[in-house]
Amino acid sequence: MRLSKSALANTTVGEMVNLLSNDVNRFDTSLVFCNFLWIAPLQLSLVLGLLYHMFGLSGMTGVAFLIILIPLQLTMRNFRLRSLTSPGYMGNVFSRLRQRTAQHTDERVRIMNEIVNAIKVVKMFAWEPPFMTLVSDARK
């Protein structure tokens, strides 16, 4: 990860720590799900075979119903499907929620970084109670 000097001057340590932890978390999560690339087709064929064997056509109607509901998850604009790779409605909702969470995390880490860097001044002037309320408000 490289940043220019101008970008580095505008970025706080808290934002960099948050970005790095998010990237490591995404990389870790992607490695966990790599096994599904080869196991999912095997499981799908096995489950579909068992459904047909146990329930016949009624089991396949449930699968057909699930397949019909897939377009509801896709992002639609003017009643047209944009792409099968679009994130979908729920993906957009969770993306917005995750962005808000990341902003709150950046703010909380920035406050804690300032307090840790100025801990001597806080102790010298006995400002612990106001800073305790500041930290507890940031944690809420």
N, C-alpha and C positions, 0 to 999 in steps of 0.2 A: 504494500500500500504506500503510494507516494503522494505527497502534497507539495504544491508550490509554496514558496515563502509567503506570498500574499494570502493563500488559503490557510496556511498554517497560523498566520497571525490572527485570522478571523475565527479560528476553531479553538474551542476550549478543550481542556484535558478530559472533562466529563463527556463531551460529545464524542471524542475519539475512543474513549473506553467503551461507551455505549455502542458505537458502530462496530468496533471489533468484536464485542461480545455477541452482538446480533449476527454478524457474519459467521463467527465460529459456530453458533447455535444452528444456523441454516445449513452449514456444511455438514455438521454432525447429523442433523436430521435427514439430510439427503443421503448420507451413507447408510443410515438405518433402513431406508426404503428402497435401496438398490436391489435387494433380494426379491422384491415384489415384481421386478421386471421379468424374471424367469419363472417364478412360482405362480403368478396370477393366471396365466393361460392354463396351466395344469389344473389349478384349483377350479377355475371356471368350467372347464370341460368336465371335470369330475362331478362338481355340484350339479351342473345341468343334466348330466346323465343320471345321477341319483334322483333328482327331482322328477324327471320323466319316468324313471322306473317305478318310483313310489307313488306318484300322484297322477301320472299320465298328462293329458292335455290341460287339466286344471292347474298343474304346477307351471306349465309353460305360459299360461295366461298371466300369472303373477309376474313372471320374467318380462313378458311383453308389456305389462303395465309399467314396470320400472323403466323399461327402455323408452316408453312413450313420455314419461315424466322428465327425462333428461333435458329436453329443450327448455323446461322451466328454469333450470339452473344456468342456462346460457344467457349471456347478455343480449337483449333484443333492442334494436333501435328501429323505429318505424315499422314494427312487426316483421323485421327481417333478422335472420341470424347473421351476425357478423362473421364469426369463425368458430369452428369447433374447439379451437385452442383458447378462446376468450375465457377469462376467469369466472364469469358467471355472476349472478346477482349476489349470492351469499359470499363469494370471494371478494367482491367489491365492498360489501358491508364490513367483513372482517379486516380488510386492508385499511379502511378508514379508522376502525377501532384500534388497530395495531399502530397506526401512525400517531393517533392521540396518545396512546400509552407510551410510545417512544419519546414524544415531546415532554410528557410529564417526567419520564425517567431522566431525560437530559437535564431538565430543570433541577430535579432532586440531586443528581450527581454534581451539578455545578454548585449548588448551595453547600453541599458537604465538602467539596473541594476547597471552596473559599474558607469555610470554617476550619478545616484541617490546616490550611496554609496560614491562617491568622490565629491559631490557638493560643499563642503566647500573649497576644494583645487581649484576647477574650479573657484569659486567666488574670492578666495584670489588672484589668479594669473591673473584674468580677461581673462580667456580662453573661454568665452561664444561664441564668433563668430566661432572659429574652431569646437567647440562641436556642435553648431547649424548646421553647414554644415555636420558634421558626422551623426547627427540624421536625417537630411533631406535626406541624401544619403541612410541611412538604411531604411527609410520609402518608398523609391521609388521601 
